[in-house]
Amino acid sequence: MEHTPEIAGTLAAVGPRLRRLRTRRGVTLAALAEATGISKSTLSRLEAGQRRPSLELLLPIAQAHQVPLDELVGAPEVGDPRVRLTPRRHNGRTAVPLTRRPGPLQAWKSIIPADQNTPDPCTHEGYEWLYVLSGRIRLIVSGHDLIMGPGEAAEFDTRLPHWFGPAGDEPVEVLNIFGPQGERIHLRAAPGSRRAARETNQ
C-alpha cells in the first residue's frame, strides 16, 4: 500500500519519537517490553524505523507511557493531566500514587495510622526522599533516631537499615519520592543493626 508523502513522513517520524519519549523518561527497553508485552527486539526495530508502526504496537506503548495515542504520531497532546488517585493498602499503611507514568522517579503520599509505631528497620536498593505533610514522625536510619514535624524533609540511602512511623498517638502523612528500585520487597535488617536503630536520641 502506497502512502502520500505526508503520511509517509509521519510514519517515518514515529520511531525517533518513540525513542525520545522513552529515553526522556528514563525507561529501558526491557522495562517497556515488560509493561507492554512487546519483545525488546520488536521495540528496538520500531524505534529504528525497521518495523512499520501499527495500532497493535502503538496502543500498548501509549498505555504504558500513559499518553494519548496522538502523541506517538506527532499530534498535539490532549487529555486530562490530572492523576487519578487510587489508594493502595499494605501492612496497615495506605499509599496513594501521585505519578502515573513509568520512569526513574515515583512519588507517593503515605498515610500511616497511629498504631504503626513499632520500629521494624528494613533495607532495599535505592535512595529515598520524604517530606512530612502532617503529624510527627519518628525516622530511624542506621544509628540515627530522629523526630520530624510538618514541613521537614529527609533523604537517605535505603541500603541502610531504616524505618519511619508515627512519633505520637496520631496518624501521619508523608510525601515519598523514590526510584523503581525502592519498590522492591524489603529485606530485614541484621539483628545488630536493629538494636542500634532502637536507640532513641534524647
C-alpha positions as CSV (number, residue, x, y, z in Angstrom):
1,M,0.0,0.0,0.0
2,E,1.4,3.4,-1.0
3,H,1.1,6.4,1.2
4,T,1.1,10.1,0.4
5,P,4.3,11.9,1.2
6,E,2.7,13.5,4.3
7,I,1.6,10.1,5.7
8,A,4.9,8.5,4.8
9,G,6.8,11.3,6.6
10,T,4.6,11.0,9.7
11,L,5.1,7.2,9.8
12,A,8.9,7.6,9.4
13,A,9.0,10.1,12.4
14,V,7.2,7.6,14.7
15,G,10.3,5.6,15.6
16,P,12.5,8.5,16.6
17,R,9.6,10.0,18.5
18,L,9.1,6.7,20.5
19,R,12.8,6.6,21.3
20,R,12.9,10.2,22.5
21,L,9.8,9.7,24.6
22,R,11.2,6.5,26.2
23,T,14.7,7.9,26.9
24,R,13.4,11.2,28.2
25,R,11.5,9.4,30.9
26,G,14.4,7.1,31.7
27,V,12.6,3.9,30.7
28,T,14.7,1.0,29.4
29,L,13.6,-1.2,26.5
30,A,13.4,-4.1,29.0
31,A,11.0,-2.2,31.3
32,L,8.9,-1.1,28.3
33,A,8.8,-4.7,27.0
34,E,7.6,-6.0,30.3
35,A,4.9,-3.3,30.5
36,T,3.6,-3.8,27.0
37,G,4.2,-7.4,26.3
38,I,6.1,-6.5,23.1
39,S,9.5,-8.0,22.7
40,K,12.6,-5.9,23.1
41,S,13.7,-6.7,19.6
42,T,10.4,-5.5,18.1
43,L,10.5,-2.3,20.2
44,S,14.1,-1.7,19.0
45,R,13.2,-2.2,15.4
46,L,10.2,0.0,15.8
47,E,12.3,2.8,17.2
48,A,14.9,2.4,14.5
49,G,12.3,2.6,11.7
50,Q,12.8,-1.0,10.7
51,R,9.3,-2.0,11.8
52,R,6.2,-0.3,10.5
53,P,4.1,1.2,13.3
54,S,0.6,-0.2,13.8
55,L,-2.2,0.2,16.3
56,E,-1.4,-3.3,17.7
57,L,2.1,-1.9,18.7
58,L,1.3,1.7,19.4
59,L,-1.7,1.2,21.7
60,P,0.2,-0.8,24.4
61,I,3.1,1.7,24.2
62,A,0.7,4.7,24.7
63,Q,-0.9,2.9,27.6
64,A,2.5,2.1,29.2
65,H,3.6,5.8,29.0
66,Q,0.1,7.0,29.9
67,V,0.0,9.4,26.9
68,P,-2.6,9.9,24.2
69,L,-2.0,7.9,21.0
70,D,-1.8,11.1,19.1
71,E,1.4,12.0,20.9
72,L,3.2,9.0,19.4
73,V,2.4,10.1,15.9
74,G,3.1,13.8,16.3
75,A,-0.3,15.3,17.0
76,P,-0.6,17.8,19.9
77,E,-1.1,16.2,23.3
78,V,-4.6,16.2,24.6
79,G,-6.4,14.8,27.6
80,D,-6.8,15.3,31.3
81,P,-3.5,15.9,33.0
82,R,-4.8,15.1,36.5
83,V,-3.6,11.9,38.1
84,R,-6.3,9.5,39.3
85,L,-5.5,8.9,43.0
86,T,-6.0,5.2,43.7
87,P,-5.1,4.3,47.3
88,R,-3.3,1.1,48.0
89,R,-3.0,-0.6,51.4
90,H,0.0,-2.6,52.6
91,N,0.8,-3.8,56.1
92,G,-1.8,-1.4,57.6
93,R,-0.4,1.7,55.7
94,T,-2.1,3.5,52.9
95,A,-0.1,4.7,49.9
96,V,-1.5,7.0,47.2
97,P,0.4,7.1,43.9
98,L,1.0,10.7,42.7
99,T,2.6,9.8,39.4
100,R,1.2,7.6,36.6
101,R,4.0,7.2,34.0
102,P,6.9,4.8,34.1
103,G,10.2,6.5,34.8
104,P,13.2,6.7,37.2
105,L,11.3,8.6,39.9
106,Q,7.9,7.8,41.5
107,A,6.0,10.0,44.1
108,W,3.7,8.6,46.7
109,K,1.7,10.0,49.6
110,S,1.8,7.7,52.6
111,I,-0.8,7.7,55.3
112,I,0.4,5.9,58.4
113,P,-2.0,5.1,61.3
114,A,-1.1,5.8,64.9
115,D,-0.7,2.1,65.8
116,Q,2.1,1.7,63.2
117,N,4.7,3.0,65.7
118,T,6.8,-0.1,66.4
119,P,10.3,0.2,64.7
120,D,11.0,-2.6,62.2
121,P,14.0,-1.5,60.2
122,C,14.5,-2.8,56.7
123,T,16.8,-2.3,53.7
124,H,16.4,-2.3,49.9
125,E,18.2,-0.9,46.9
126,G,17.7,2.8,46.0
127,Y,17.5,6.3,47.5
128,E,14.5,7.9,49.2
129,W,13.4,11.4,49.9
130,L,10.5,12.1,52.3
131,Y,8.6,15.2,53.4
132,V,6.3,15.4,56.4
133,L,2.9,16.7,55.5
134,S,1.1,16.4,58.8
135,G,1.8,14.8,62.2
136,R,5.1,14.0,63.8
137,I,7.2,11.0,62.5
138,R,10.0,9.1,64.0
139,L,12.7,8.4,61.5
140,I,15.4,5.7,62.1
141,V,18.3,5.5,59.7
142,S,21.2,3.2,60.7
143,G,22.4,4.8,64.0
144,H,20.2,8.0,63.8
145,D,16.9,8.2,65.6
146,L,15.0,11.5,64.8
147,I,11.7,13.2,65.4
148,M,10.4,15.3,62.4
149,G,7.4,17.6,62.1
150,P,5.3,19.1,59.3
151,G,7.5,20.9,56.7
152,E,10.6,18.9,57.5
153,A,12.3,16.7,54.9
154,A,14.9,13.9,54.9
155,E,16.8,11.9,52.3
156,F,18.8,8.7,52.8
157,D,20.4,5.7,51.2
158,T,17.8,2.9,51.5
159,R,20.5,0.2,51.7
160,L,21.0,1.4,55.3
161,P,18.6,-0.1,57.9
162,H,15.7,2.4,58.1
163,W,12.1,2.8,59.4
164,F,9.7,5.6,59.9
165,G,6.3,5.9,61.6
166,P,4.2,8.0,64.0
167,A,6.1,9.6,66.8
168,G,3.0,10.0,68.9
169,D,-0.6,8.8,69.2
170,E,-1.8,10.5,65.9
171,P,-1.5,9.3,62.3
172,V,0.9,11.0,60.0
173,E,1.0,11.8,56.3
174,V,4.3,11.8,54.4
175,L,5.3,12.5,50.8
176,N,7.8,10.0,49.4
177,I,9.9,10.1,46.2
178,F,12.0,7.1,45.1
179,G,13.0,5.2,42.1
180,P,11.9,1.8,40.8
181,Q,14.4,0.0,43.0
182,G,12.6,1.5,46.0
183,E,9.6,-0.6,45.2
184,R,11.3,-3.9,45.7
185,I,10.3,-6.2,48.6
186,H,12.0,-5.1,51.8
187,L,14.7,-7.2,53.4
188,R,15.0,-7.4,57.2
189,A,17.9,-5.6,58.7
190,A,20.6,-7.6,60.6
191,P,19.8,-8.1,64.3
192,G,22.7,-5.9,65.4
193,S,21.5,-3.1,63.2
194,R,18.0,-3.3,64.6
195,R,19.3,-3.0,68.2
196,A,21.3,0.1,67.1
197,A,18.2,1.5,65.4
198,R,16.1,1.3,68.5
199,E,18.4,3.6,70.5
200,T,16.4,6.8,70.7
201,N,18.2,10.2,70.8
202,Q,17.1,12.2,73.9
